[in-house]
């Protein structure tokens, strides 16, 4: 009898676990998109940091090998490390105002400097 009750309870819990969740709201979708963008940016930052540290290690290796008189092979040409910059998220449908706002003060600064005697 106990096993029948346990089996029935397990069946009820299993059916509750298979229940369909409501669709995410627009706000939840936007938060998920921002989190995905931040994760992608974090990956770019990690790749940049790795590239910079590999460059430092290679430079140290060549410097110490040359000082010790050890022969070294020519370094392999690799693409330059690219700094991803600060994280800036602009939702997909929103106008790109941040770039225009950042460019406006930079353009106004030379004009102000030229006006001063």
C-alpha positions as CSV (number, residue, x, y, z in Angstrom):
1,X,0.0,0.0,0.0
2,X,2.8,2.4,0.9
3,X,4.5,1.7,-2.4
4,X,1.3,2.6,-4.3
5,X,1.0,5.9,-2.4
6,X,4.7,6.7,-3.1
7,X,4.2,5.8,-6.8
8,X,1.1,8.1,-7.0
9,X,3.0,11.0,-5.3
10,X,5.9,10.5,-7.7
11,X,3.6,10.6,-10.7
12,X,2.0,13.8,-9.5
13,X,5.4,15.5,-8.9
14,X,6.6,14.3,-12.3
15,X,3.6,15.8,-14.1
16,X,4.1,19.1,-12.2
17,X,7.7,19.1,-13.4
18,X,6.6,18.7,-17.0
19,X,4.2,21.6,-16.9
20,X,4.7,24.3,-19.5
21,X,6.2,27.6,-18.3
22,X,4.6,30.9,-19.5
23,X,6.5,32.7,-22.3
24,X,9.0,35.3,-21.0
25,X,7.9,38.9,-20.9
26,X,9.5,41.5,-23.1
27,X,11.5,42.8,-20.1
28,X,12.8,39.3,-19.4
29,X,13.8,38.9,-23.1
30,X,15.6,42.3,-23.0
31,X,17.4,41.3,-19.8
32,X,18.5,38.0,-21.3
33,X,19.7,39.8,-24.5
34,X,21.8,42.2,-22.3
35,X,23.2,39.4,-20.3
36,X,24.2,37.6,-23.5
37,X,25.9,40.8,-24.8
38,X,27.7,41.2,-21.6
39,X,28.9,37.6,-21.7
40,X,30.1,38.0,-25.2
41,X,32.0,41.2,-24.2
42,X,33.5,39.4,-21.3
43,X,34.8,36.8,-23.6
44,X,36.4,39.4,-25.8
45,X,38.0,41.0,-22.7
46,X,39.4,37.7,-21.6
47,X,40.8,37.0,-25.1
48,X,42.4,40.5,-25.1
49,X,44.0,39.9,-21.7
50,X,45.3,36.5,-22.8
51,X,46.8,38.0,-25.9
52,X,48.5,40.7,-23.9
53,X,49.9,38.3,-21.4
54,X,51.2,36.0,-24.2
55,X,52.9,39.0,-25.8
56,X,54.6,39.8,-22.5
57,X,55.7,36.2,-22.0
58,X,57.1,36.0,-25.6
59,X,58.9,39.3,-25.2
60,X,60.5,38.1,-21.9
61,X,61.5,34.9,-23.5
62,X,63.2,36.6,-26.5
63,X,64.9,39.1,-24.2
64,X,66.3,36.5,-21.8
65,X,67.3,34.1,-24.5
66,X,69.2,36.9,-26.3
67,X,70.9,37.9,-23.1
68,X,72.0,34.3,-22.5
69,X,73.1,33.9,-26.1
70,X,70.7,31.1,-26.8
71,X,69.5,30.8,-30.4
72,X,65.8,31.5,-31.0
73,X,63.5,31.1,-34.0
74,X,61.9,34.1,-35.6
75,X,58.7,35.1,-33.9
76,X,55.5,34.0,-35.6
77,X,53.4,36.9,-36.9
78,X,50.1,37.1,-35.1
79,X,47.3,39.6,-35.3
80,X,47.6,42.5,-32.9
81,X,45.7,42.4,-29.6
82,X,42.5,44.4,-29.9
83,X,41.1,46.1,-26.8
84,X,37.3,45.6,-26.8
85,X,36.7,48.9,-24.9
86,X,34.2,49.4,-22.1
87,X,30.9,47.5,-22.2
88,X,28.2,49.5,-23.9
89,X,24.8,47.9,-24.5
90,X,22.4,49.2,-27.0
91,X,19.2,47.2,-27.4
92,X,18.4,46.0,-31.0
93,X,15.7,48.5,-32.0
94,X,17.0,51.5,-30.0
95,X,18.7,54.3,-31.9
96,X,22.5,54.5,-31.5
97,X,22.7,57.8,-29.5
98,X,25.7,57.0,-27.4
99,X,28.2,57.2,-30.2
100,X,26.7,60.5,-31.5
101,X,26.7,61.9,-28.0
102,X,30.3,60.9,-27.4
103,X,31.4,62.4,-30.8
104,X,29.6,65.8,-30.1
105,X,31.7,66.9,-27.1
106,X,34.9,65.8,-28.8
107,X,34.1,67.9,-31.9
108,X,33.2,70.9,-29.7
109,X,36.4,70.8,-27.7
110,X,38.7,72.0,-30.6
111,X,36.2,74.7,-31.4
112,X,36.3,76.0,-27.8
113,X,40.1,75.8,-27.8
114,X,40.3,77.8,-31.0
115,X,38.1,80.6,-29.6
116,X,40.3,81.2,-26.4
117,X,42.9,83.9,-26.9
